[in-house]
Amino acid sequence: MSEPDIYWNGESGKHYGYWIYPIDAQFRKIAGNVIFAKQTDTQEWIPVYIGQTRSFDLGFADQSMLACAKENGATHVHTHFSSPDEPVRSKEAADLIARWKPVCNG
């Protein structure tokens, strides 16, 4: 797999590598973490929603979270193909949420 497009820092100081795709991209069946994000005028990414999924092909979030992300300007999805172990994915999501406090997670 290629190098991540971006590294997101968690509250713990840990760095997580993510790949960037258009918000409506389709993915294969694999577990991981997800960040719906938008870009500022200065090309910086702002997370709008952070979560995890047991299978990317099942979607990333319930419909209300996806709607919230789009309503708040998310244009891309950042993915981290991660552990099949839900507690590991949830710990990563919680670390990132604590650091970034995305509008759709609050």
Secondary structure by P-SEA (a helix, b strand, c coil): cccccbbbbccccbbbbbbbccccccccccccccccccccccbbbbbcccccccccccccccaaaaaaaaaacccbbbbbbccccaaaaaaaaaaaaaaccccccc
